[in-house]
């Protein structure tokens, strides 16, 4: 009598595939370095220290009791919550093209694994930096952690939705990957990463508020630092953005899923 082998459900199989791809991302990203995962902290920290030492004395944009380094770090980490999954999505298909020949590996699985990897690493770095700030005596509030987590999640969802859409489009047209890279460069200046919203003249401030990152970054600072107060920002606007870009990303994937599996 033949032995029946119980097949796994499609959902469980997809979870196992995403876990394997997640581990692959971890090894690929940090396996070749001696410091390994420590670079999760060193990479943003060195960038922020460099920018802080150069721009801090020039801008002098500390607000309340926030040192400029932590002011800048908060904005930079939320910016990475968007640009991280966005850039990861651009090469998600090409980097895992050989795995798509397997039936259980769906084209969306590399995207999900890379997006979750960016969320896990950047969120871990942000938590560690907040602990360090609290430990060295920076005045921080723990009363609005859920709202702070919402800022992180909404930023990540926006980046993931854009990464899914642009990753598929760039897989069809490789040259657009360069264009996407150039389009990200102004984000450091128009997302209130290096300066507060109140430091922008009122006639230009209204235009910056169309950027959902301005809302999540400034709202995050208000959640963590009680002395920091900003008007005109909310989480409803970036939530609407997140819903729209995720929906558009899924529609784009559904319309191109067969094209993505071509060798």
DRENLOGU-374730 format. One record per residue: residue number from 1; y, x negated, z of N, C-alpha, C, CB in turn; residue in three letters. Coordinates in steps of 0.2 Angstrom, whole numbers, plus 2048, in hexadecimal, padded with zeros to 3 digits. Glycine has a CB too. Layout:
BEGIN
     n   n.north   n.east   n.up   ca.north   ca.east   ca.up   c.north   c.east   c.up   cb.north   cb.east   cb.up   res
   NUM         Y        X      Z          Y         X       Z         Y        X      Z          Y         X       Z   ala
...
//
This chain:
BEGIN
     n   n.north   n.east   n.up   ca.north   ca.east   ca.up   c.north   c.east   c.up   cb.north   cb.east   cb.up   res
     1       7FA      7FC    800        800       800     800       806      7FC    800        800       805     806   unk
     2       80B      7FC    7FB        811       7F8     7FB       815      7F9    801        814       7F9     7F4   unk
     3       818      7F4    803        81D       7F4     808       824      7F6    806        81D       7ED     80C   unk
     4       827      7FB    809        82E       7FD     807       833      7F9    80A        82F       805     808   unk
     5       837      7F6    807        83D       7F2     809       843      7F6    80A        83E       7EC     805   unk
     6       845      7F7    810        84B       7FC     811       851      7F8    80E        84C       7FD     818   unk
     7       855      7FC    80A        85B       7F9     807       861      7FA    80B        85C       7FC     800   unk
     8       865      7F6    80B        86B       7F7     80F       870      7FB    80B        86F       7F0     810   unk
     9       874      7FF    80F        879       803     80C       87E      7FF    809        87C       808     812   unk
    10       881      802    804        887       7FF     800       88C      7FC    804        889       803     7FA   unk
    11       88E      800    809        893       7FE     80E       892      7F8    812        895       804     813   unk
    12       88B      7F8    815        889       7F2     818       888      7EC    814        882       7F4     81C   unk
    13       886      7ED    80E        886       7E7     809       88D      7E4    808        882       7E9     803   unk
    14       892      7E9    807        898       7E6     806       89B      7E3    80C        89D       7EC     804   unk
    15       89A      7E5    812        89C       7E2     818       899      7DB    818        89A       7E6     81E   unk
    16       893      7DA    817        88F       7D4     817       892      7CF    811        888       7D4     816   unk
    17       894      7D2    80C        897       7CD     806       89E      7CB    808        897       7D1     800   unk
    18       8A2      7CF    80B        8A8       7CE     80D       8A8      7C8    813        8AC       7D4     810   unk
    19       8A3      7C9    817        8A3       7C4     81D       8A1      7BD    81A        89D       7C6     822   unk
    20       89C      7BD    815        89B       7B7     812       8A0      7B4    80E        895       7B8     80D   unk
    21       8A4      7B8    80A        8AA       7B5     807       8B0      7B3    80C        8AD       7BB     802   unk
    22       8B0      7B6    811        8B5       7B4     817       8B3      7AD    819        8B5       7B9     81D   unk
    23       8AD      7AC    81B        8AA       7A5     81D       8AC      7A0    817        8A3       7A6     81F   unk
    24       8AB      7A2    811        8AC       79E     80C       8B3      79C    80B        8AA       7A1     805   unk
    25       8B8      7A0    80C        8BF       79F     80D       8C0      79A    812        8C3       7A5     80D   unk
    26       8BD      79B    818        8BF       797     81E       8BD      790    81D        8BB       79A     824   unk
    27       8B7      78F    81A        8B4       788     818       8B8      785    813        8AD       788     816   unk
    28       8BA      789    80D        8BE       786     808       8C5      784    80A        8BF       78B     802   unk
    29       8C8      788    80F        8CF       787     811       8CF      781    816        8D2       78D     814   unk
    30       8CB      781    81A        8CC       77C     820       8C6      777    820        8CC       77F     826   unk
    31       8C0      778    81C        8BB       773     81D       8BC      76C    81B        8B5       776     819   unk
    32       8C0      76B    817        8C1       764     814       8C6      760    819        8C4       764     80D   unk
    33       8C9      763    81E        8CE       760     822       8CB      75E    829        8D5       764     823   unk
    34       8CD      758    82B        8CA       756     832       8CD      75B    838        8CC       74F     834   unk
    35       8D3      75D    837        8D6       762     83C       8D3      769    83B        8DD       761     83C   unk
    36       8D0      76A    835        8CD       771     834       8D2      777    835        8C8       772     839   unk
    37       8D0      77B    839        8D4       782     83A       8DB      780    83E        8D0       787     83E   unk
    38       8DC      77A    841        8E2       779     844       8E8      779    83F        8E2       772     847   unk
    39       8E7      779    839        8EC       779     834       8EF      780    833        8E9       777     82D   unk
    40       8EB      785    836        8EE       78C     836       8F4      78C    83A        8E9       791     839   unk
    41       8F5      788    840        8FB       787     844       8FF      782    841        8F9       786     84B   unk
    42       8FD      77C    83F        901       777     83D       905      778    837        8FD       771     83C   unk
    43       902      77C    832        905       77D     82B       90C      781    82C        901       781     827   unk
    44       90C      787    830        912       78B     831       917      787    836        911       792     833   unk
    45       914      784    83B        918       781     840       91C      77B    83D        914       77E     845   unk
    46       919      777    839        91D       771     836       922      774    831        918       76D     832   unk
    47       920      779    82D        925       77C     828       92B      77F    82C        922       782     824   unk
    48       92A      782    832        92F       785     836       934      780    839        92D       78A     83B   unk
    49       930      77B    83C        934       775     83F       939      772    83A        92F       770     842   unk
    50       936      771    834        93A       76E     82F       940      772    82D        936       76C     828   unk
    51       93F      778    82C        944       77D     82A       949      77E    830        942       784     828   unk
    52       946      77E    836        94B       77F     83C       94F      779    83D        946       780     842   unk
    53       94D      773    83C        951       76D     83D       956      76C    838        94C       767     83D   unk
    54       955      76F    832        95A       76E     82D       95F      774    82D        957       76E     826   unk
    55       95C      77A    82E        960       780     82E       963      782    834        95D       786     82B   unk
    56       960      780    83A        962       783     840       969      781    842        95E       780     846   unk
    57       96B      77A    841        972       778     843       977      77B    83E        972       771     843   unk
    58       975      77D    838        979       77F     833       97B      787    834        977       77E     82C   unk
    59       975      78A    835        976       792     836       978      794    83D        970       795     833   unk
    60       975      791    842        976       793     849       975      79A    84A        97D       790     84B   unk
    61       96F      79C    848        96E       7A4     847       96A      7A6    84D        96A       7A5     841   unk
    62       969      7A3    853        966       7A5     859       969      7AC    85B        965       7A0     85E   unk
    63       965      7B0    85D        968       7B7     860       965      7B8    867        966       7BD     85B   unk
    64       96A      7B9    86C        968       7BA     872       965      7B4    875        963       7C0     873   unk
    65       95F      7B4    878        95C       7AE     87B       956      7AC    876        959       7B0     882   unk
    66       956      7AD    870        951       7AB     86B       953      7A4    869        950       7B0     866   unk
    67       94F      79F    86A        950       798     866       94F      799    85F        94B       793     869   unk
    68       953      796    85B        952       797     854       94C      795    851        958       792     850   unk
    69       948      790    854        941       78F     851       93D      795    852        93E       789     855   unk
    70       93D      799    857        939       79E     858       93B      7A4    854        938       7A0     85F   unk
    71       942      7A5    853        945       7AA     84F       942      7A9    848        94D       7A9     84F   unk
    72       942      7A2    846        940       7A1     83F       938      7A2    83E        942       79A     83D   unk
    73       935      7A0    843        92D       7A0     843       92B      7A7    843        92B       79D     84A   unk
    74       92E      7AC    846        92D       7B3     846       92D      7B6    83F        931       7B7     84B   unk
    75       933      7B4    83B        934       7B6     835       92F      7B3    830        93B       7B5     833   unk
    76       92E      7AC    831        92A       7A9     82C       923      7AB    82C        92A       7A1     82D   unk
    77       920      7AD    832        919       7AF     833       918      7B6    82F        917       7AF     83A   unk
    78       91D      7BA    830        91D       7C1     82D       91D      7C0    825        922       7C6     830   unk
    79       921      7BB    823        922       7BA     81C       91B      7B8    819        927       7B5     81B   unk
    80       918      7B3    81D        911       7B1     81B       90C      7B7    81B        90E       7AC     820   unk
    81       90D      7BC    81F        909       7C2     81F       909      7C5    818        90B       7C7     825   unk
    82       90F      7C4    815        90F       7C7     80E       90D      7C2    809        916       7CA     80D   unk
    83       910      7BC    809        90F       7B8     803       908      7B5    804        914       7B2     804   unk
    84       905      7B5    80A        8FE       7B2     80B       8F9      7B6    807        8FC       7B2     812   unk
    85       8F8      7BD    808        8F3       7C1     804       8F5      7C1    7FD        8F2       7C7     807   unk
    86       8FC      7C1    7FB        8FE       7C2     7F4       8FC      7BC    7F0        906       7C2     7F4   unk
    87       8FD      7B6    7F3        8FB       7B0     7EF       8F3      7AF    7EF        8FE       7A9     7F3   unk
    88       8F0      7B1    7F5        8E8       7B1     7F5       8E5      7B6    7F0        8E6       7B3     7FC   unk
    89       8E9      7BC    7EE        8E6       7C0     7E9       8E7      7BE    7E2        8EA       7C7     7EA   unk
    90       8EC      7B9    7E1        8ED       7B7     7DA       8E7      7B3    7D7        8F3       7B2     7DA   unk
    91       8E3      7B0    7DC        8DD       7AC     7D9       8D7      7AE    7DC        8DE       7A4     7DB   unk
    92       8D7      7B4    7DF        8D1       7B7     7E2       8CB      7B8    7DD        8D2       7BE     7E5   unk
    93       8CC      7BA    7D7        8C7       7BB     7D2       8C5      7B5    7CF        8CA       7C0     7CD   unk
    94       8CA      7B1    7CD        8C8       7AB     7C9       8C4      7A6    7CE        8CE       7A7     7C7   unk
    95       8C6      7A6    7D4        8C2       7A1     7D9       8BB      7A3    7DB        8C6       7A0     7DF   unk
    96       8BA      7AA    7DA        8B3       7AD     7DB       8B0      7B0    7D5        8B4       7B2     7E1   unk
    97       8B2      7AE    7CF        8AF       7B1     7C9       8A7      7B0    7C9        8B2       7AD     7C3   unk
    98       8A5      7AA    7CB        89E       7A9     7CB       89A      7AD    7CF        89C       7A2     7CC   unk
    99       89D      7B0    7D5        899       7B4     7D9       899      7BC    7D7        89C       7B4     7E0   unk
   100       89D      7BD    7D2        89D       7C4     7D0       897      7C6    7CB        8A4       7C5     7CC   unk
   101       893      7C1    7C9        88D       7C3     7C6       888      7C6    7CA        88A       7BC     7C2   unk
   102       889      7C5    7D1        884       7C9     7D5       886      7D0    7D6        884       7C5     7DC   unk
   103       881      7D4    7D6        882       7DB     7D6       886      7DE    7DC        87C       7DF     7D5   unk
   104       884      7DB    7E2        887       7DD     7E8       88E      7DB    7E9        882       7DB     7EE   unk
   105       890      7D6    7E5        897       7D3     7E6       89C      7D7    7E1        898       7CC     7E4   unk
   106       8A0      7DC    7E4        8A5       7E0     7E0       8AB      7DC    7DF        8A6       7E6     7E4   unk
   107       8AF      7DD    7DA        8B5       7D9     7D8       8BA      7DA    7DE        8B8       7DC     7D2   unk
   108       8BA      7DF    7E2        8BF       7E0     7E7       8BD      7DC    7ED        8C0       7E7     7E9   unk
   109       8B7      7DA    7EE        8B5       7D6     7F4       8B9      7D0    7F5        8AD       7D5     7F4   unk
   110       8B9      7CB    7F0        8BD       7C5     7F1       8C5      7C7    7F4        8BE       7C1     7EB   unk
   111       8C7      7CC    7F1        8CE       7CE     7F3       8CE      7D0    7FB        8D1       7D4     7EF   unk
   112       8CA      7D4    7FD        8C9       7D6     804       8C8      7D0    808        8C4       7DB     805   unk
   113       8C3      7CC    806        8C2       7C6     80B       8C8      7C1    80B        8BC       7C2     808   unk
   114       8CC      7C0    806        8D1       7BC     806       8D7      7BF    80A        8D4       7BA     7FF   unk
   115       8D8      7C6    809        8DD       7C9     80D       8DC      7C9    815        8DE       7D0     80B   unk
   116       8D6      7CA    816        8D4       7CA     81E       8D4      7C3    820        8CD       7CD     81F   unk
   117       8D3      7BE    81C        8D4       7B7     81F       8DB      7B6    820        8D1       7B2     819   unk
   118       8DF      7B8    81C        8E7       7B7     81D       8E9      7BA    823        8EB       7B9     817   unk
   119       8E7      7C0    824        8E9       7C4     82A       8E6      7C1    830        8E6       7CB     82A   unk
   120       8E0      7BE    830        8DD       7BB     836       8E1      7B5    838        8D6       7BA     835   unk
   121       8E2      7B1    833        8E4       7AA     835       8EC      7AA    836        8E4       7A5     82F   unk
   122       8F0      7AE    833        8F7       7AF     834       8F8      7B3    83B        8FA       7B2     82E   unk
   123       8F4      7B8    83C        8F5       7BB     842       8F3      7B7    848        8F1       7C2     843   unk
   124       8EE      7B3    848        8EC       7AE     84D       8F2      7A9    84E        8E6       7AB     84B   unk
   125       8F5      7A7    849        8FA       7A2     84A       900      7A5    84D        8FC       79F     843   unk
   126       902      7AB    84B        907       7AF     84E       906      7B0    856        909       7B5     84A   unk
   127       900      7B2    857        8FF       7B3     85F       8FF      7AD    862        8F8       7B6     85F   unk
   128       8FD      7A7    860        8FD       7A1     863       904      79F    864        8F9       79B     85F   unk
   129       908      79F    85F        910       79E     860       913      7A2    865        913       79E     859   unk
   130       911      7A8    865        914       7AD     86A       912      7AA    871        912       7B4     869   unk
   131       90C      7A8    872        90A       7A6     879       90E      7A0    87B        902       7A5     878   unk
   132       90F      79B    876        912       795     877       919      797    879        912       790     871   unk
   133       91D      79B    875        923       79D     877       924      7A0    87E        926       7A2     872   unk
   134       91F      7A4    880        91F       7A7     886       91E      7A2    88C        91A       7AD     887   unk
   135       91A      79D    88A        918       798     88F       91E      793    890        912       794     88D   unk
   136       922      792    88B        927       78D     88C       92E      790    88F        929       789     886   unk
   137       92D      797    890        933       79B     893       937      79F    88F        937       796     897   unk
   138       935      7A0    889        939       7A4     884       939      7AB    887        937       7A3     87D   unk
   139       93E      7AF    887        93E       7B6     88A       93B      7BA    884        945       7B8     88C   unk
   140       935      7BD    886        932       7C1     881       92F      7C8    885        92B       7BE     87E   unk
   141       92E      7CD    881        92C       7D3     883       925      7D5    881        931       7D9     881   unk
   142       921      7D8    886        91A       7DA     884       91A      7E1    884        915       7D7     889   unk
   143       91F      7E5    884        91F       7EC     884       91E      7EF    87E        926       7EF     887   unk
   144       91F      7EC    878        91F       7EF     871       91A      7EB    86D        926       7EF     86E   unk
   145       914      7E9    870        90F       7E6     86C       90C      7EA    866        90A       7E3     871   unk
   146       90B      7F0    867        909       7F4     862       90D      7F5    85C        907       7FB     865   unk
   147       914      7F5    85E        919       7F5     858       919      7EE    855        920       7F7     85B   unk
   148       918      7E9    859        918       7E2     856       912      7E2    851        918       7DD     85B   unk
   149       90C      7E4    854        906       7E4     84F       907      7E8    849        900       7E6     854   unk
   150       90B      7EE    84A        90C       7F2     844       910      7EE    83F        910       7F8     846   unk
   151       915      7EA    841        919       7E6     83C       915      7E1    839        91F       7E2     840   unk
   152       910      7DE    83C        90B       7D9     839       907      7DD    834        907       7D6     83E   unk
   153       904      7E2    836        8FF       7E6     832       903      7E8    82B        8FC       7EC     836   unk
   154       909      7EB    82C        90C       7EE     826       90E      7E8    821        913       7F2     828   unk
   155       910      7E2    824        912       7DD     820       90C      7DB    81C        915       7D7     824   unk
   156       906      7DA    81F        900       7D8     81C       8FE      7DD    817        8FA       7D7     822   unk
   157       8FE      7E4    818        8FC       7E9     814       900      7E8    80D        8FD       7F0     817   unk
   158       907      7E7    80E        90B       7E6     808       909      7E0    804        913       7E6     80A   unk
   159       908      7DB    807        906       7D5     804       8FF      7D6    801        905       7CF     809   unk
   160       8FA      7D9    804        8F4       7DB     801       8F4      7DF    7FB        8EF       7DE     806   unk
   161       8F8      7E4    7FB        8F9       7E9     7F6       8FC      7E5    7F0        8FD       7EF     7F8   unk
   162       901      7E1    7F1        904       7DD     7EB       8FF      7D8    7E9        90A       7DA     7EE   unk
   163       8FB      7D5    7ED        8F6       7D0     7EB       8F1      7D3    7E7        8F3       7CD     7F1   unk
   164       8EF      7D9    7E9        8E9       7DC     7E5       8EC      7DE    7DE        8E7       7E3     7E8   unk
   165       8F2      7E1    7DD        8F5       7E2     7D7       8F6      7DC    7D3        8FB       7E6     7D8   unk
   166       8FA      7D7    7D5        8FC       7D1     7D2       8F6      7CD    7D0        901       7CE     7D5   unk
   167       8F1      7CD    7D5        8EB       7C9     7D3       8E7      7CC    7CD        8E6       7C9     7D9   unk
   168       8E7      7D2    7CC        8E3       7D5     7C6       8E7      7D4    7C0        8E2       7DD     7C7   unk
   169       8EE      7D5    7C1        8F2       7D4     7BB       8F2      7CC    7B9        8FA       7D6     7BD   unk
   170       8F3      7C8    7BE        8F3       7C1     7BC       8EC      7BE    7B9        8F4       7BD     7C2   unk
   171       8E7      7C2    7BB        8E0       7C0     7B8       8E0      7C2    7B1        8DA       7C4     7BC   unk
   172       8E4      7C7    7AF        8E4       7C9     7A8       8E9      7C4    7A4        8E6       7D0     7A7   unk
   173       8EE      7C2    7A7        8F4       7BE     7A4       8F5      7B8    7A9        8FA       7C2     7A3   unk
   174       8F2      7B3    7A8        8F3       7AD     7AD       8FA      7AA    7AE        8EE       7A7     7AA   unk
   175       8FE      7AB    7A8        905       7A8     7A9       909      7AC    7AE        908       7A9     7A2   unk
   176       907      7B2    7B0        90B       7B6     7B4       90A      7B3    7BC        909       7BD     7B4   unk
   177       905      7AF    7BD        904       7AC     7C3       90A      7A7    7C5        8FE       7A8     7C4   unk
   178       90D      7A4    7C0        913       79F     7C1       919      7A4    7C3        914       79B     7BB   unk
   179       919      7A9    7BF        91F       7AD     7C0       91F      7B0    7C7        91F       7B3     7BB   unk
   180       919      7B2    7CA        919       7B5     7D0       91B      7B0    7D6        912       7B7     7D2   unk
   181       919      7A9    7D4        91B       7A4     7D9       922      7A3    7D9        918       79E     7D7   unk
   182       926      7A3    7D4        92D       7A3     7D4       931      7A9    7D7        930       7A2     7CD   unk
   183       92E      7AF    7D6        931       7B5     7D9       930      7B5    7E1        92D       7BB     7D6   unk
   184       92C      7B1    7E4        92B       7B1     7EB       930      7AD    7EE        924       7AF     7ED   unk
   185       933      7A8    7EB        938       7A3     7EE       93E      7A6    7F1        93A       79E     7E9   unk
   186       941      7AB    7EE        947       7AE     7F2       945      7B2    7F8        94A       7B3     7ED   unk
   187       93F      7B4    7F9        93D       7B8     7FF       93F      7B4    806        935       7B9     7FF   unk
   188       93F      7AE    806        941       7AA     80C       949      7AC    80E        941       7A3     80B   unk
   189       94D      7AE    808        954       7AF     80A       956      7B6    80A        958       7AB     804   unk
   190       952      7BA    807        954       7C1     806       94F      7C6    80B        953       7C4     7FF   unk
   191       94B      7C2    80F        947       7C6     814       949      7C5    81B        940       7C4     813   unk
   192       94F      7C2    81C        951       7C1     823       94C      7BC    827        952       7C7     827   unk
   193       94A      7B7    824        945       7B3     827       949      7AD    82B        940       7AF     822   unk
   194       94E      7AB    827        952       7A5     82A       959      7A7    82D        953       7A0     825   unk
   195       95A      7AE    82C        961       7B0     82F       960      7B8    831        967       7B0     82A   unk
   196       964      7BA    836        963       7C1     838       966      7C6    833        966       7C2     83F   unk
   197       965      7CC    834        968       7D1     82F       96F      7D2    831        964       7D8     830   unk
   198       971      7D1    837        978       7D2     839       97C      7CC    837        978       7D2     841   unk
   199       979      7C7    835        97D       7C1     832       97F      7C2    82B        979       7BB     833   unk
   200       97C      7C7    828        97E       7C9     821       984      7CE    820        978       7CC     81D   unk
   201       989      7CD    81C        98F       7D1     81B       98C      7D8    81A        993       7CF     816   unk
   202       990      7DD    81D        98D       7E4     81C       98D      7E7    815        992       7E9     820   unk
   203       991      7E4    811        990       7E7     80A       98A      7E4    806        997       7E4     806   unk
   204       987      7DF    809        981       7DC     806       97B      7DE    80A        981       7D5     805   unk
   205       97C      7E0    810        976       7E2     815       972      7E8    812        979       7E3     81C   unk
   206       976      7ED    80F        972       7F3     80D       96D      7F1    807        977       7F8     80A   unk
   207       96E      7EC    804        96A       7EA     7FE       963      7E6    801        96D       7E5     7F9   unk
   208       964      7E2    807        95F       7DF     80A       95A      7E4    80D        961       7DA     80F   unk
   209       95D      7EA    80F        959       7EF     812       954      7F2    80E        95D       7F4     816   unk
   210       954      7F1    807        94F       7F4     802       949      7EF    803        952       7F4     7FB   unk
   211       94A      7E9    805        944       7E5     806       940      7E7    80C        946       7DD     807   unk
   212       93A      7E9    80C        936       7EB     812       935      7E6    817        92F       7EE     810   unk
   213       935      7E0    814        934       7DA     819       939      7D9    81E        933       7D3     815   unk
   214       93F      7DB    81C        945       7DB     820       944      7DF    826        94B       7DD     81D   unk
   215       941      7E5    825        93F       7EA     82B       93A      7E7    82F        93D       7F1     828   unk
   216       934      7E5    82C        92F       7E2     831       931      7DC    835        929       7E1     82D   unk
   217       934      7D8    832        936       7D1     835       93B      7D3    83B        939       7CC     830   unk
   218       941      7D6    839        946       7D8     83E       943      7DC    844        94C       7DB     83B   unk
   219       93F      7E1    842        93C       7E5     847       937      7E1    84B        938       7EB     844   unk
   220       933      7DD    849        92F       7D8     84C       933      7D4    852        92B       7D4     848   unk
   221       939      7D2    84F        93D       7CE     854       93F      7D2    85A        943       7CB     850   unk
   222       941      7D9    858        943       7DD     85E       93D      7DF    862        946       7E4     85B   unk
   223       937      7DF    860        932       7E1     864       930      7DB    869        92B       7E2     860   unk
   224       931      7D5    866        92F       7CF     86A       934      7CC    86F        92D       7C9     866   unk
   225       93B      7CD    86D        940       7CA     870       945      7D0    872        944       7C5     86C   unk
   226       945      7D1    879        949       7D7     87B       951      7D6    87A        948       7D8     882   unk
   227       953      7D0    879        95A       7CF     878       95D      7D0    871        95C       7C8     87B   unk
   228       958      7D1    86D        959       7D1     865       95A      7D8    863        954       7CD     861   unk
   229       95F      7DA    861        960       7E1     85F       963      7E2    858        965       7E5     864   unk
   230       960      7E6    853        962       7E7     84D       962      7EE    84B        95D       7E3     848   unk
   231       967      7F0    847        967       7F7     845       965      7F8    83E        96F       7FA     845   unk
   232       963      7FE    83C        961       800     835       95A      7FE    833        966       7FD     831   unk
   233       956      7FB    838        94F       7F9     836       94A      7FE    839        94E       7F2     838   unk
   234       945      7FF    835        940       804     838       939      802    835        941       80B     837   unk
   235       934      805    837        92D       804     834       92B      809    82F        928       803     83A   unk
   236       92E      80E    82F        92C       814     82A       92D      811    823        931       81A     82B   unk
   237       932      80E    821        934       80B     81B       92E      806    818        93B       808     81A   unk
   238       92D      801    81C        927       7FC     81A       920      800    81A        927       7F7     81F   unk
   239       91F      805    81E        919       809     81E       918      80C    817        919       80E     824   unk
   240       91E      80F    815        91E       812     80E       91C      80D    809        924       816     80D   unk
   241       91F      807    80A        91E       802     805       916      800    805        922       7FC     806   unk
   242       914      7FF    80B        90D       7FD     80C       908      803    808        90B       7FC     813   unk
   243       909      809    80A        905       80E     807       906      80E    7FF        908       815     809   unk
   244       90C      80D    7FC        90C       80D     7F5       909      807    7F2        914       80D     7F3   unk
   245       90A      801    7F4        907       7FB     7F1       900      7FB    7F2        90A       7F5     7F4   unk
   246       8FD      7FD    7F8        8F6       7FE     7F8       8F3      803    7F3        8F4       7FF     800   unk
   247       8F6      808    7F3        8F3       80E     7EE       8F4      80B    7E7        8F8       814     7EF   unk
   248       8F9      808    7E5        8FA       805     7DE       8F5      800    7DD        901       803     7DD   unk
   249       8F3      7FC    7E2        8EF       7F6     7E2       8E8      7F9    7E0        8EF       7F2     7E8   unk
   250       8E6      7FE    7E4        8DF       801     7E3       8DE      805    7DC        8DE       806     7E9   unk
   251       8E4      808    7DA        8E4       80B     7D3       8E3      805    7CE        8EA       80F     7D2   unk
   252       8E7      800    7CF        8E6       7FA     7CA       8DF      7F7    7CA        8EB       7F5     7CC   unk
   253       8DC      7F7    7D0        8D5       7F4     7D0       8D0      7F9    7CD        8D3       7F3     7D8   unk
   254       8D1      7FF    7CE        8CC       804     7CB       8CD      804    7C4        8CE       80B     7CE   unk
   255       8D3      803    7C1        8D4       803     7BA       8D1      7FD    7B6        8DB       805     7B8   unk
   256       8D0      7F7    7BA        8CF       7F1     7B8       8C8      7EE    7BA        8D5       7EC     7B9   unk
   257       8C5      7F2    7BE        8BF       7EF     7C2       8B9      7EC    7BD        8BC       7F4     7C6   unk
   258       8B9      7EF    7B7        8B4       7ED     7B2       8B6      7E6    7AF        8B2       7F2     7AD   unk
   259       8BD      7E6    7AE        8BF       7E0     7AB       8BE      7DA    7AF        8C7       7E1     7A9   unk
   260       8BF      7DB    7B6        8BF       7D5     7BB       8B8      7D2    7BB        8C1       7D8     7C2   unk
   261       8B2      7D6    7B9        8AC       7D3     7B9       8AA      7CF    7B3        8A7       7D9     7BB   unk
   262       8AE      7CF    7AE        8AC       7CC     7A8       8AC      7C4    7A9        8B1       7CD     7A2   unk
   263       8A7      7C1    7A7        8A7       7B9     7A7       8AC      7B6    7A3        8A0       7B7     7A6   unk
//
